[in-house]
Amino acid sequence: MAALFLPAGLSKLSGFEGTVGYIASVGLPLPAVGAAAALAVEIFGSIALIVGFQTRIAGAVLALFTLVASVFFHAFWSAAPEQAFVQQLLFFKNIGVVGGLLVLVS
């Protein structure tokens, strides 16, 4: 599970301005704060999973983060028709990841 989040968090760190722009493009407020929070959750949550530190809490935080991010960034129900299928695939892939994280929580 950590392999899904750690590279994403590190890429947000190295491409912070691009991440801020992407968050702003979907109309979320305070995109710089959101980008910082996202990279912190992805990096620290991944490391916690890797070392087994507070696995239930890390899994729950990553599950909630993934669910919220899916609703805002893979909203297939409002995507342009040519993008709807890909966004739907990404959305439901993320729902599967949330399920896997919830297994760690349990």
GULUM-774294 format. One record per residue (C-alpha): chain; x, y, z. Coordinates in steps of 0.5 Angstrom, whole numbers, padded with zeros to 4 digits. Each point is the difference from the previous one (the first is absolute). Example, Ala and Ser with C-alpha at 12.3 -4.5 7.8 and 13.67 -1.06 7.14 Angstrom:
BEGIN
+---+-------+-------+-------+
! c !     x !     y !     z !
+---+-------+-------+-------+
! A !  0025 ! -0009 !  0016 !
! A !  0002 !  0007 ! -0002 !
+---+-------+-------+-------+
***
This chain:
BEGIN
+---+-------+-------+-------+
! c !     x !     y !     z !
+---+-------+-------+-------+
! A !  0000 !  0000 !  0000 !
! A !  0006 !  0005 !  0002 !
! A !  0002 ! -0001 ! -0007 !
! A ! -0006 !  0003 ! -0003 !
! A !  0001 !  0007 !  0004 !
! A !  0007 !  0001 !  0002 !
! A !  0002 !  0001 ! -0008 !
! A ! -0006 !  0005 !  0000 !
! A !  0002 !  0004 !  0006 !
! A !  0007 !  0000 ! -0002 !
! A ! -0002 !  0003 ! -0007 !
! A ! -0004 !  0005 !  0003 !
! A !  0006 !  0002 !  0004 !
! A !  0004 !  0001 ! -0006 !
! A ! -0005 !  0003 ! -0004 !
! A ! -0004 !  0004 !  0005 !
! A ! -0002 !  0006 ! -0004 !
! A ! -0003 ! -0005 ! -0005 !
! A ! -0004 ! -0003 !  0005 !
! A ! -0003 !  0006 !  0003 !
! A ! -0002 !  0002 ! -0007 !
! A ! -0003 ! -0007 ! -0001 !
! A ! -0004 !  0001 !  0006 !
! A ! -0002 !  0007 ! -0002 !
! A ! -0002 ! -0002 ! -0006 !
! A ! -0006 ! -0004 !  0003 !
! A ! -0002 !  0006 !  0004 !
! A !  0002 ! -0002 !  0007 !
! A !  0002 !  0006 !  0005 !
! A !  0007 !  0001 !  0002 !
! A !  0003 ! -0005 ! -0005 !
! A !  0007 !  0001 !  0003 !
! A ! -0003 ! -0002 !  0007 !
! A ! -0003 ! -0006 ! -0003 !
! A !  0006 ! -0002 ! -0004 !
! A !  0004 !  0000 !  0006 !
! A ! -0005 ! -0004 !  0004 !
! A !  0000 ! -0005 ! -0006 !
! A !  0007 ! -0001 !  0000 !
! A !  0001 ! -0001 !  0008 !
! A ! -0006 ! -0005 !  0000 !
! A !  0003 ! -0004 ! -0006 !
! A !  0008 !  0000 !  0003 !
! A ! -0001 !  0000 !  0007 !
! A ! -0006 ! -0005 ! -0001 !
! A !  0004 ! -0005 ! -0004 !
! A !  0006 !  0000 !  0004 !
! A ! -0005 ! -0001 !  0006 !
! A ! -0002 ! -0006 ! -0004 !
! A !  0007 ! -0003 ! -0002 !
! A !  0002 !  0000 !  0007 !
! A ! -0006 ! -0002 !  0003 !
! A ! -0001 !  0006 !  0005 !
! A ! -0007 !  0002 !  0002 !
! A ! -0002 ! -0005 ! -0006 !
! A ! -0008 !  0001 !  0001 !
! A !  0001 !  0008 !  0001 !
! A !  0004 !  0000 ! -0007 !
! A ! -0005 ! -0004 ! -0003 !
! A ! -0006 !  0004 !  0002 !
! A !  0003 !  0006 ! -0002 !
! A !  0002 ! -0002 ! -0007 !
! A ! -0006 ! -0003 ! -0001 !
! A ! -0004 !  0006 !  0001 !
! A !  0005 !  0004 ! -0004 !
! A ! -0001 ! -0004 ! -0006 !
! A ! -0007 !  0000 !  0001 !
! A ! -0001 !  0007 !  0000 !
! A !  0005 !  0001 ! -0005 !
! A ! -0004 ! -0005 ! -0005 !
! A ! -0006 !  0004 !  0001 !
! A !  0004 !  0007 ! -0002 !
! A !  0005 ! -0003 ! -0005 !
! A ! -0004 ! -0006 ! -0004 !
! A ! -0007 !  0003 !  0000 !
! A ! -0002 ! -0004 ! -0006 !
! A ! -0007 !  0002 !  0001 !
! A !  0001 !  0007 ! -0002 !
! A !  0006 ! -0001 ! -0005 !
! A !  0000 !  0001 ! -0007 !
! A ! -0003 ! -0006 ! -0004 !
! A !  0007 ! -0002 ! -0003 !
! A !  0003 !  0000 !  0007 !
! A ! -0005 ! -0003 !  0004 !
! A !  0002 ! -0007 ! -0001 !
! A !  0007 !  0001 !  0002 !
! A ! -0002 !  0004 !  0006 !
! A ! -0005 ! -0005 !  0002 !
! A !  0006 ! -0006 !  0000 !
! A !  0004 !  0005 !  0004 !
! A ! -0006 !  0001 !  0005 !
! A ! -0001 ! -0007 !  0001 !
! A !  0007 ! -0002 !  0000 !
! A !  0001 !  0005 !  0006 !
! A ! -0007 ! -0003 !  0003 !
! A !  0004 ! -0007 !  0000 !
! A !  0006 !  0003 !  0003 !
! A ! -0004 !  0003 !  0006 !
! A ! -0003 ! -0007 !  0001 !
! A !  0007 ! -0003 !  0001 !
! A !  0002 !  0006 !  0004 !
! A ! -0006 ! -0002 !  0005 !
! A !  0002 ! -0007 !  0000 !
! A !  0006 !  0003 !  0003 !
! A ! -0004 !  0004 !  0005 !
! A ! -0004 ! -0006 !  0002 !
+---+-------+-------+-------+
***
